Amino acid sequence: MNLKINNLDKSEIDEIIHLYKQKKFDDALILSNKLLKKEKNVPFLFNLNGLINLSLENWENSLQVFQQAIDCDDKFVEAYNNIGIAYSHLGKEDKAVENYNKAIEIKKDYSNAYNNLATHYDDLGKYDQAVKNYVNALKFNSDHLQAQNNLIHLMNFFNPKIHESNSIIRANQDIKNIDIKISILNKISPRELNDYLIKCNQILKKNLKNLSFFDSQIHRRNGFNLNCDRHHKAFNKFKIIPKYCFGCIKVQINLTTVVQLLKLYFIFDQINFPNDNIRKSFIELRPGIPGTYKGLVYCESVEEAQKIIDILEPYMTKLIEKNFNLSIKRGCTEFDLAFPGYKDINNLSKVNYNKEWKNKEELIDEEIFNGSKKRKKFFSRSLSGVCLGDILIMNNWLNYAKLINDQTYKDITSEIFFSEYIFQAVKRRNTQN
C-alpha cells in the first residue's frame, strides 16, 4: 500500500472497501470517483477504483485507472497484474501476458501474477506452461487457494511431470501409483473402499497442509462443451428454457447411501459407453432440489438413453444391488420446477419451446458477445483412473453423509477431514428447503 494513503480519511476508504466486499459495486464506484477527485496522486486509490470497474465489467475504464496508478508509481506491482486481467477480458492476450510478466519482473515472489499467467495457459490447453506457473504461485505462497484448486482441477485432464518441490503434484502421483484392486468386473465391498481410501488419505495428510477443496461433483468429460453456463444464464435472467436444452436427455441415477455413490464413481470411471458419454457423480447441494446422492449420463436422445440404461443396469444390480433408481429425464430439474412436465420423457410435447424465447436467447448471446472476451476454457477429455481431486471430493461426500446422518460413511472411514465448504452448503440447503 502506498505511503500516501496514510494521509487520507481512512473512514472513506473503509466504506468503499465495505461496499466492494458486499458487491454493491455501483455505490462503491460513486464514492471511489468522489475520492479520486480530491486525491489524484494515490496509486492505491486508482487501483481500488480499477478493481471496482473490473467487477462492473467496465474493462476499458479499469484499464485507464490501473494505468493511472502505474503513472503515479511505475513499480506498483498489483496494478500491472490487474492491467493483465483487464486486457484478458478485452481479448488482448499478448498484452495480458506482458503485464503479468511485468508484475513478476518487479516482484519475483508475486503469486497472484503467476496464478493468472497459469490460468491463461490453462484456458488455452497449454498445460505444461500452466503447471509451471501454478507451481511458482504455490512456491511463493503455499496457501494460495486459487492456485491450489486450479492445479488440482487441471490434473483431471493432464498428468504433469513430477515437481518434487510441489506437494500437490506429488500427492496426485502417489495416489495414481497405488495398486488399486477395485474393479467393476467384481463385487466391491465396503472393506475394499475403506482400505483404498485410508491409503489415499494418508497421502493427503503427508503432503497437503490445506485440505479445502471447493467441489462436490466428479466428472468424466469427453472434451465436448455443453455450454451449460450460457443456458443457465438465459434461464436465470429470463425464466426461459433454451432451445438446446429441449434436446438434452439424461439418464439419472438416484442413490440412498454414500457407499453406493462411491461404487457409482468406479462404475463411471471404468465403464465404456458407445459414444463416450459425459457422466458425473455428485451430492445434491442445491436448495429446493430433492435427493441426496446422484449420477447423470448425458445423451442426445431418449433412444440413446435407453441403450445407456441397458448397459448400466447389470453393473448397478451386481455392485449396488438395491435401493437405486434409474430413470430418463430431459434437461435440468430447475427447468421442470419452473415448467412442470418439461422433464417427462413420456410426453415430450407437454412443454414446448416458445418461439418468443428466441429473442431472449439472442439477447443473452449478445450480452455474452459484448461482455468479456477472455478466452473460454479449452475442454479436454478427462483422464481415467483416480486423481487427487477425486479423493478430495470423496472426502467431501463423506462429510456430507455425516452431516445428513447417513451412517454408512462409517463403513468407509470415520476419519473424515472436516469441510467448511460442505458444512455451509448443507446448512444453506436445510435452511432453504
C-alpha positions in Angstrom: 0.0 0.0 0.0 1.4 3.4 -1.0 2.5 5.6 2.0 0.4 8.5 0.7 -2.7 6.6 1.9 -1.8 7.3 5.5 -2.8 11.0 4.9 -6.3 10.1 3.7 -9.5 9.8 5.6 -9.5 6.1 6.5 -13.2 6.0 7.1 -13.9 6.9 3.4 -11.6 4.1 2.2 -13.1 1.6 4.7 -16.6 2.4 3.4 -15.6 1.9 -0.2 -14.0 -1.4 0.6 -17.0 -2.5 2.7 -19.4 -1.7 -0.3 -17.0 -3.6 -2.6 -17.0 -6.7 -0.4 -20.8 -6.6 -0.2 -20.8 -6.5 -4.0 -22.5 -3.1 -4.1 -20.2 -2.0 -6.9 -22.3 0.9 -8.2 -22.3 2.6 -4.8 -18.6 1.8 -4.3 -17.8 3.3 -7.7 -19.6 6.6 -6.9 -17.7 7.0 -3.6 -14.4 6.0 -5.2 -14.8 8.5 -8.0 -15.6 11.3 -5.5 -12.4 10.4 -3.5 -10.3 10.4 -6.7 -11.4 13.9 -7.5 -9.9 15.0 -4.1 -6.8 12.8 -4.2 -5.4 12.4 -7.7 -1.9 11.0 -7.0 -2.5 8.0 -4.8 -1.8 4.7 -6.7 -3.8 2.6 -4.1 -7.0 4.6 -4.8 -6.6 4.3 -8.6 -6.1 0.5 -8.1 -9.2 0.2 -5.9 -11.2 2.2 -8.4 -9.9 -0.1 -11.2 -11.0 -3.2 -9.2 -14.5 -1.8 -8.8 -14.6 -1.1 -12.6 -13.5 -4.7 -13.3 -16.3 -6.0 -11.1 -18.8 -3.9 -13.1 -17.2 -5.3 -16.4 -16.1 -1.8 -17.3 -12.9 -3.2 -18.9 -11.7 0.0 -20.7 -12.4 2.2 -17.6 -10.5 -0.2 -15.4 -7.6 -0.2 -17.8 -7.3 3.5 -17.7 -7.3 3.8 -13.9 -4.9 1.0 -13.5 -2.6 2.8 -15.9 -3.0 6.0 -13.8 -1.9 4.0 -10.8 1.3 3.0 -12.7 1.8 6.6 -13.9 2.0 7.5 -10.2 4.2 4.6 -9.2 5.8 2.6 -12.0 6.7 -0.2 -9.5 3.1 -0.7 -8.4 3.0 -4.5 -8.9 -0.7 -5.0 -8.2 -1.7 -2.6 -10.9 0.4 -4.4 -13.6 -1.3 -7.7 -12.5 -4.7 -6.1 -12.7 -4.0 -4.5 -16.1 -3.2 -8.0 -17.2 -6.7 -9.1 -16.1 -8.4 -6.2 -17.8 -6.5 -7.0 -21.1 -7.5 -10.6 -20.8 -11.2 -9.6 -20.6 -10.7 -7.3 -23.6 -9.3 -10.3 -25.5 -5.8 -8.8 -25.8 -4.0 -11.9 -24.7 -0.4 -10.8 -25.6 -0.9 -7.6 -23.6 -2.3 -9.6 -20.7 0.8 -11.9 -20.6 3.1 -9.0 -21.0 1.7 -7.3 -17.9 1.6 -10.5 -15.8 5.3 -10.9 -16.6 6.0 -7.3 -15.8 4.5 -7.8 -12.3 6.7 -10.9 -11.8 9.7 -9.0 -13.1 9.1 -6.3 -10.4 8.2 -8.8 -7.6 9.7 -12.3 -8.2 7.5 -13.9 -5.5 4.2 -12.3 -6.6 1.9 -15.4 -6.5 -1.2 -13.7 -7.9 0.5 -12.9 -11.2 1.9 -16.5 -11.5 -1.6 -17.8 -10.9 -3.2 -15.5 -13.5 -0.5 -16.4 -16.0 -1.1 -20.1 -15.3 -4.8 -19.7 -15.8 -4.2 -18.1 -19.1 -2.2 -21.1 -20.3 -4.7 -23.5 -18.7 -7.6 -21.9 -20.7 -5.6 -22.5 -23.9 -4.9 -26.1 -23.0 -1.2 -25.4 -22.7 -0.9 -27.5 -19.6 2.9 -27.7 -19.2 3.1 -23.9 -19.0 0.1 -23.7 -16.8 1.6 -26.2 -14.3 4.9 -24.4 -14.3 3.2 -21.2 -13.2 0.8 -22.8 -10.7 3.9 -24.4 -9.1 5.6 -21.0 -8.9 2.5 -19.4 -7.4 2.5 -22.1 -4.7 6.2 -21.9 -4.2 5.9 -18.3 -3.0 2.6 -18.7 -1.3 1.7 -22.3 -0.3 -1.7 -21.1 1.0 -2.8 -19.6 -2.4 -6.3 -21.3 -2.6 -7.0 -20.4 -6.2 -3.7 -21.8 -7.4 -4.2 -24.9 -5.3 -7.7 -25.6 -6.6 -6.8 -24.7 -10.2 -3.8 -27.1 -10.2 -5.9 -29.9 -8.7 -8.6 -29.3 -11.4 -6.0 -29.3 -14.2 -4.8 -32.8 -13.1 -8.2 -34.1 -14.1 -7.1 -33.7 -17.7 -3.3 -33.8 -17.5 -0.5 -35.8 -15.8 2.2 -33.2 -15.0 5.8 -34.1 -14.8 7.0 -34.6 -11.2 7.8 -31.4 -9.4 9.4 -32.7 -6.2 9.0 -29.3 -4.6 5.3 -29.3 -5.1 3.3 -31.4 -2.7 0.1 -31.3 -4.7 1.6 -32.9 -7.8 3.5 -35.3 -5.6 0.2 -36.3 -3.8 -1.5 -36.8 -7.1 1.2 -39.0 -8.4 1.4 -41.1 -5.2 -2.4 -41.7 -5.4 -2.0 -42.8 -9.1 0.8 -45.2 -8.0 -1.4 -47.1 -5.6 -2.2 -50.6 -6.8 -5.9 -50.2 -6.9 -7.8 -53.5 -6.6 -11.3 -52.2 -7.1 -12.8 -53.4 -10.4 -16.4 -53.2 -11.6 -15.9 -56.7 -13.0 -16.1 -58.0 -9.4 -18.2 -57.0 -6.4 -17.0 -54.0 -4.5 -17.1 -54.4 -0.7 -17.0 -51.5 1.8 -13.8 -53.1 3.2 -12.1 -52.6 -0.2 -13.3 -49.0 -0.3 -12.1 -48.5 3.3 -8.6 -49.9 2.6 -8.2 -47.8 -0.6 -9.5 -44.5 0.9 -7.3 -44.9 4.0 -4.2 -45.2 1.8 -5.2 -42.2 -0.1 -6.0 -40.1 3.0 -2.6 -41.0 4.4 -1.1 -39.4 1.3 -3.2 -36.3 1.8 -2.1 -35.9 5.4 1.5 -36.4 4.4 1.5 -33.9 1.6 -1.3 -31.3 2.0 -1.5 -28.7 4.7 -4.8 -27.3 3.5 -7.4 -30.0 2.6 -10.1 -27.5 1.5 -11.4 -28.3 -2.0 -14.5 -26.4 -3.2 -16.1 -29.1 -5.4 -18.6 -31.9 -4.9 -19.0 -33.3 -8.4 -16.8 -35.8 -10.2 -17.0 -35.6 -13.9 -15.8 -37.8 -16.7 -15.8 -35.5 -19.7 -15.3 -36.3 -23.4 -14.0 -32.9 -24.4 -17.3 -31.6 -25.6 -18.5 -28.3 -24.0 -22.3 -28.5 -23.2 -22.2 -24.7 -22.7 -24.4 -25.0 -19.6 -23.3 -21.6 -18.2 -24.9 -19.9 -21.2 -28.1 -21.9 -20.9 -28.5 -21.3 -17.1 -27.8 -17.6 -17.7 -30.7 -17.4 -20.0 -32.9 -19.3 -17.6 -31.9 -17.3 -14.5 -32.3 -13.9 -16.3 -35.5 -14.5 -18.3 -37.0 -17.7 -16.9 -36.9 -19.4 -20.2 -35.7 -22.8 -21.3 -33.0 -22.5 -24.1 -33.8 -24.4 -27.3 -30.7 -26.5 -27.0 -32.0 -27.9 -23.6 -35.0 -29.5 -25.3 -32.7 -32.0 -26.8 -30.7 -32.6 -23.7 -31.6 -36.1 -22.4 -30.1 -37.6 -19.3 -30.0 -40.9 -17.5 -30.4 -40.1 -13.8 -29.3 -42.4 -11.1 -30.7 -41.8 -7.6 -29.0 -43.5 -4.7 -29.6 -43.7 -1.0 -26.1 -44.0 0.6 -22.6 -42.6 0.2 -21.3 -46.2 -0.2 -23.4 -46.5 -3.3 -22.2 -43.2 -4.6 -18.6 -44.3 -4.2 -19.4 -47.5 -6.1 -21.1 -45.5 -8.9 -17.9 -43.4 -9.2 -15.9 -46.5 -10.1 -18.6 -47.7 -12.5 -18.5 -44.3 -14.3 -14.7 -44.3 -14.3 -14.3 -47.8 -15.7 -17.3 -48.4 -17.9 -17.3 -47.8 -21.7 -20.3 -46.2 -23.4 -20.5 -46.4 -27.2 -20.5 -42.6 -27.6 -18.1 -41.9 -24.7 -21.0 -40.0 -23.0 -20.2 -37.3 -20.4 -21.1 -38.5 -16.9 -20.9 -37.2 -13.4 -21.5 -38.5 -9.8 -22.3 -35.9 -7.1 -24.1 -35.0 -3.9 -27.2 -32.8 -4.2 -26.4 -29.4 -2.6 -29.0 -27.2 -4.5 -31.7 -25.8 -2.2 -35.2 -26.9 -3.2 -34.0 -29.9 -5.3 -34.9 -33.3 -3.9 -32.5 -36.2 -3.5 -29.1 -36.7 -1.9 -26.7 -38.9 -4.0 -27.0 -38.8 -7.8 -25.4 -39.7 -11.1 -26.0 -38.4 -14.6 -25.2 -39.6 -18.0 -25.7 -37.0 -20.8 -27.4 -38.3 -24.0 -28.7 -36.8 -27.3 -32.0 -38.8 -27.5 -34.3 -41.0 -25.5 -33.3 -44.0 -27.6 -29.6 -43.4 -26.7 -30.5 -43.0 -23.0 -32.4 -46.3 -23.1 -29.3 -48.0 -24.5 -27.2 -46.5 -21.7 -29.6 -47.9 -19.1 -29.3 -51.3 -20.8 -25.5 -51.1 -20.4 -25.6 -49.7 -16.8 -28.3 -51.8 -15.2 -26.3 -55.1 -15.0 -23.5 -53.3 -13.2 -25.9 -51.5 -10.9 -27.6 -54.7 -10.0 -24.3 -56.5 -9.3 -22.5 -53.7 -7.5 -25.2 -51.6 -5.8 -27.7 -54.4 -5.6 -30.8 -52.5 -4.3 -32.3 -49.1 -3.3 -31.3 -47.3 -6.5 -33.4 -45.9 -9.3 -32.5 -45.5 -13.0 -34.7 -43.0 -15.0 -34.6 -40.9 -18.1 -35.4 -37.2 -17.9 -34.9 -34.1 -20.0 -32.8 -31.2 -19.0 -32.3 -29.7 -15.5 -34.5 -30.1 -12.5 -34.8 -26.3 -12.1 -36.4 -26.1 -15.6 -39.0 -28.7 -14.6 -39.8 -26.8 -11.4 -40.5 -23.7 -13.4 -42.3 -25.5 -16.2 -43.9 -28.7 -14.7 -43.8 -31.6 -17.1 -40.8 -30.4 -19.0 -38.6 -33.4 -17.9 -41.3 -36.0 -18.6 -39.9 -38.1 -21.5 -43.2 -39.9 -21.8 -44.8 -36.7 -23.0 -42.1 -34.5 -24.5 -44.7 -32.3 -26.2 -46.2 -31.3 -22.8 -43.8 -28.3 -22.6 -42.6 -27.0 -25.9 -40.1 -24.3 -26.9 -41.8 -20.9 -27.1 -40.8 -19.1 -30.2 -40.8 -15.8 -28.3 -37.9 -17.2 -26.2 -35.7 -16.9 -29.3 -35.4 -13.2 -28.9 -34.4 -13.5 -25.3 -31.8 -16.1 -26.1 -30.4 -13.7 -28.7 -30.2 -11.0 -26.0 -28.2 -13.4 -23.9 -25.8 -14.2 -26.8 -25.4 -10.5 -27.5 -24.7 -9.9 -23.8 -22.1 -12.7 -23.8 -20.6 -11.4 -27.1 -20.3 -7.8 -25.7 -19.0 -9.0 -22.4 -15.7 -10.5 -21.5 -13.5 -11.5 -24.5 -11.5 -13.7 -22.1 -10.8 -17.0 -23.9 -13.1 -19.7 -22.6 -11.5 -22.7 -21.1 -10.3 -25.4 -23.5 -12.2 -28.6 -22.8 -10.1 -31.7 -22.7 -11.1 -35.3 -22.1 -10.9 -36.4 -18.5 -8.2 -38.9 -17.6 -9.4 -42.3 -16.5 -8.3 -43.5 -13.1 -8.4 -41.9 -9.7 -6.7 -38.5 -9.2 -6.1 -36.2 -6.3 -9.3 -34.1 -7.0 -11.4 -37.3 -6.9 -10.2 -38.2 -3.5 -10.7 -34.7 -2.1 -14.3 -34.8 -3.5 -14.9 -38.2 -2.0 -13.9 -36.8 1.4 -16.4 -34.0 0.8 -19.0 -36.7 0.1 -18.2 -38.4 3.4 -18.6 -35.0 5.2 -22.0 -34.7 3.6 -23.0 -38.2 4.6 -22.1 -37.5 8.3 -24.0 -34.2 8.2 -27.2 -35.7 6.8 -26.9 -38.6 9.2 -26.1 -41.3 6.6 -24.3 -43.7 9.0 -22.9 -45.8 6.1 -20.0 -43.4 6.0 -18.6 -45.3 9.0 -18.4 -48.4 6.7 -15.8 -46.5 4.7 -14.0 -44.5 7.4 -14.8 -42.4 10.4 -11.6 -40.4 9.9 -13.0 -37.6 7.9 -11.3 -34.2 7.1 -13.8 -31.5 8.1 -15.0 -29.4 5.2 -16.3 -25.9 5.9 -17.5 -25.7 2.3 -19.8 -28.8 2.7 -20.9 -27.7 6.1 -22.1 -24.3 4.8 -23.7 -25.8 1.7 -25.7 -28.3 3.8 -26.7 -25.5 6.2 -28.0 -23.4 3.3 -29.8 -26.4 1.8 -31.5 -27.2 5.1 -32.5 -23.5 5.7 -34.0 -23.0 2.3 -35.7 -26.4 1.8 
